[in-house]
Amino acid sequence: MNKQLKNIFDNSWIELASRWILGITFIYASYYKIISPADFAKIIYGYDLFPGVLINLIAIILPFIELVSGLVLLIGIYPRSAALIINGMLFVFIIVLSINFVRGHEFNCGCFSVGEAGYINSAGQWIFRDIIYFVLGIYVLLYSKRRRGCINKVLTRSH
C-alpha cells in the first residue's frame, strides 16, 4: 500500500492533470468577472464581508489574478508559485463561503457567472468543490519530481 501511495504522489501525469484542471478552471472563472466587473462587484457586496471602499477594487483585480495564475499554471511557468497564489485564493474563498453558509445567506457565489441566473447551488457544494481544488493545489505545490509540460524547464535548459 505504501508503494502504491508513493506512486500516486510521484506521478507526473497526475501533477500535470492537477495543474491543467486548476488552470482551466481559474481561466474560465475569470472570464465573466473580467467582462462584467460591475455585476461581480454586486456579488461581492452580497457576501456582506468587505468594506464598501474595497469592493470595486476586489472586483477589478481578483479576476486578473485568477486569469494570470491560471495561465501560468496551465503553461507551467513557476507552477509552485502559481499553485500557492491559487491556493491562497481558494483558502479565502472557502472561508468567505463558510461564513455565509453559517449565516444562512443564500447568494450567487460569482464563481463562474456573474449574471442573475448564475450557478445557484448550496454553499456547501461550493465549499466542497473548493476543498477539492485546494487539494489539487497542494499536490502541485508539494510535487517534487520532474514536471511534464512546463515551459520554465525549457527556458532554463537554453541558458
C-alpha positions in Angstrom: 0.0 0.0 0.0 2.8 2.4 0.9 4.5 1.9 -2.5 1.1 2.5 -4.3 0.6 5.7 -2.4 4.2 6.8 -3.3 3.5 6.1 -7.0 0.4 8.3 -6.8 2.4 11.2 -5.2 5.3 10.8 -7.7 3.1 10.6 -10.8 3.9 13.4 -13.2 0.7 12.8 -15.2 -1.4 13.4 -12.1 0.5 16.5 -11.4 0.0 17.7 -15.0 -3.7 16.9 -14.8 -4.0 18.8 -11.5 -2.3 21.9 -13.0 -4.5 21.8 -16.0 -7.7 21.3 -14.1 -6.8 24.2 -11.8 -5.5 26.4 -14.6 -8.5 25.9 -16.9 -10.9 26.4 -14.0 -9.4 29.7 -12.9 -9.1 31.0 -16.5 -12.8 30.1 -17.1 -13.8 31.6 -13.7 -12.1 34.9 -14.5 -13.8 35.4 -17.9 -17.3 36.7 -16.8 -15.8 38.7 -14.0 -13.4 40.5 -16.3 -16.1 41.4 -18.9 -18.6 42.4 -16.2 -16.9 43.9 -13.2 -19.9 45.8 -12.0 -22.0 42.7 -11.7 -19.2 40.9 -9.9 -18.9 43.9 -7.5 -22.6 43.4 -6.7 -22.0 39.7 -5.9 -19.0 40.7 -3.6 -21.2 43.2 -1.9 -23.8 40.4 -1.3 -21.3 38.5 0.7 -21.6 41.3 3.3 -18.0 40.8 4.5 -15.9 43.5 2.8 -15.7 47.3 3.4 -17.5 49.2 0.7 -14.4 51.0 -0.4 -12.6 47.8 -1.3 -15.4 46.1 -3.2 -14.8 47.7 -6.6 -11.0 47.2 -6.2 -11.6 43.5 -5.4 -14.0 43.1 -8.4 -11.4 44.6 -10.8 -8.2 43.0 -9.5 -9.3 39.5 -8.4 -10.3 38.2 -11.9 -7.0 39.2 -13.4 -5.1 37.4 -10.6 -7.3 34.4 -11.4 -6.6 34.7 -15.1 -2.8 35.1 -14.8 -2.4 32.4 -12.2 -4.5 30.0 -14.3 -2.5 30.7 -17.4 0.8 30.5 -15.6 -0.2 27.2 -14.0 -1.5 25.8 -17.3 1.7 26.5 -19.3 3.9 25.6 -16.4 5.8 28.8 -15.6 6.7 28.6 -11.9 3.9 26.2 -11.1 4.6 26.2 -7.4 4.2 29.9 -7.2 1.0 29.8 -9.2 -0.4 27.0 -7.1 0.5 29.0 -3.9 -1.4 32.0 -5.3 -4.4 29.9 -6.3 -4.5 28.0 -3.0 -4.3 31.4 -1.2 -7.4 32.5 -3.2 -9.1 29.2 -2.6 -8.4 29.4 1.2 -10.1 32.8 1.2 -13.0 31.6 -0.9 -13.6 28.7 1.5 -13.5 31.0 4.5 -15.9 33.5 2.9 -18.3 30.8 1.7 -18.2 29.1 5.1 -19.0 32.3 6.9 -22.0 33.0 4.7 -23.1 29.3 4.9 -23.1 29.5 8.7 -25.0 32.8 8.5 -27.6 31.1 6.3 -27.2 33.6 3.4 -28.5 32.4 0.0 -26.5 34.0 -2.7 -24.7 33.6 -6.1 -21.1 32.8 -5.4 -20.0 34.5 -8.6 -17.6 31.7 -9.2 -18.3 31.1 -12.9 -21.0 33.5 -13.8 -21.9 37.0 -12.6 -25.4 37.2 -14.1 -28.6 36.9 -12.1 -29.1 33.3 -13.4 -25.7 32.2 -12.2 -24.9 28.9 -10.5 -27.3 29.0 -7.6 -26.3 25.9 -5.7 -25.8 25.4 -2.0 -22.8 27.0 -0.4 -21.9 23.5 1.0 -21.4 22.3 -2.6 -19.2 25.3 -3.4 -17.1 24.7 -0.3 -16.7 21.0 -1.1 -15.7 21.9 -4.7 -13.1 24.4 -3.5 -11.7 22.0 -1.0 -11.1 19.5 -3.9 -9.4 22.3 -5.9 -7.3 23.2 -2.8 -6.1 19.5 -2.5 -5.1 19.6 -6.2 -3.2 22.8 -5.5 -1.4 21.2 -2.5 -0.5 18.3 -4.8 1.1 20.7 -7.3 2.7 22.7 -4.6 4.3 19.6 -2.9 5.2 17.7 -6.1 9.0 17.4 -6.2 9.7 15.2 -9.3 10.3 16.3 -12.9 7.2 18.1 -14.2 5.6 17.5 -17.6 4.7 20.3 -19.9 6.5 23.1 -18.0 7.7 25.9 -20.1 10.1 27.1 -17.4 12.1 23.8 -17.8 12.6 24.6 -21.5 13.6 28.2 -20.7 16.2 27.1 -18.0 17.8 24.5 -20.4 18.5 27.1 -23.0 20.7 29.2 -20.7 
